[in-house]
Amino acid sequence: MIFTLTSAFACLNKASAQVVSKDQSDLSVSVKTKDASAKDASDGYIQLSITGGVPPYDVSIFRDPLIQEFKENIYNLELKDLRPGSFLFVIKDSTENITQQSVRISYNK
């Protein structure tokens, strides 16, 4: 958010601020993973459990290579049959509070 401030002497200043609600500190995600069995295998697993904040939650998923998915009204999310790679989950609650979680699925060598 950007604010424009005007002093009594007509000086203009701009300031930015982030609005943080009490609920934001409570928004959290726990993660369970299972690595893929081999470099080319598609048997990895990610489970997200979202708590706190103000439900419902929307989740944006960014995968390597860059693919974005969007899920609405999520509380728990399971992704199965995953190949090794990096994932970024951006979780937003109904009051626009946001948290994010990076997850990497590796493979057993």
N, C-alpha and C positions, 0 to 999 in steps of 0.2 A: 504494500500500500504506500503511495506517495502522498505526502501532505504538503501544501504550500502555506507557508506562514508569513504573515504580513505584520511587521512591528508597528508601533505607534509612529515611527518616523518613516513609514512607507517603504521600508526595506523588505525585499522578498527573499525568502530562504526556502529551500526545499529539503525535506527530510523524509527518509523512508523508515517504516516500522513494520514489524511482523506482529500480527495480532495472535496471541496465544491464549487459548482458553484452558481452564483447569482440566477439562477432559482430555486434552492432548497428551498429557503426561501418562494418562491411564491407557491410551491406545497402544497395544502391543501385539506382537505376533510370535508364536513359538513354531519351530520348524523341526520336522523329522524327515530324514532322507535315507535313501538306500542307493549306493553307487551301482552303476551298470556292471555287469559281469565281464565285459570285454570292451575294447575300444569301439567296435562297430555294433555292439549290442544295444537293443532298445528295451532294457528292462530296469532302468533306474526309476526312482520314485521320490516325490516330494509331497509332504503333507503340511499344510499351514493351518494353524488354529489361531483365530483372531479374537482378542478380548479387549475390554475397556472401551473408551470412547463412547460414541453414541451410535448404535446400530441403526440401519443396516450399513454394511460396508461394500465399497466398490474396490475391485482389485484390477490393476493394470499389470500385465506380465510382459516383460521384455526378455527375449531369449537371444542367445548367440547361435547362429547369425541373427541379426536384428529382426525380430518378429514381435509384433505387439498383439496381445489379446486383451479383451476387457470383459470382466465378469461383474455383474450387478447383484446386489443383495446376497453377498457371500458371508458365511460365518466360518465355515471350514472348507478348505479347498484341497483336493487330491489330484495330483498329476501323475499318471502312470505311463509306462512304456516309453520312458525318456532315454534319449541318447546322452552321452557325456556332453557337458557344456555349462555355460554360466546363465543364471537367471536373476533378474531383478524384479522384485514384487513391490509395487507401490500401492499401499492400502489407504483409502480415504473413508472416513466415517461420514455420517449424515450432516455433521456440522463443519465439514471441510477440513477437519484435522487429518494430517497425513503422517504416516510412518513408512519406512521402506526396509526391505530385507534382501540382501544378496545371498544367493545360494549357488554352490557349484556341485554338479554331479560329476564325479570322476569315474574311473573304471578300475577294476581289480586286475593287477598285472600278473 
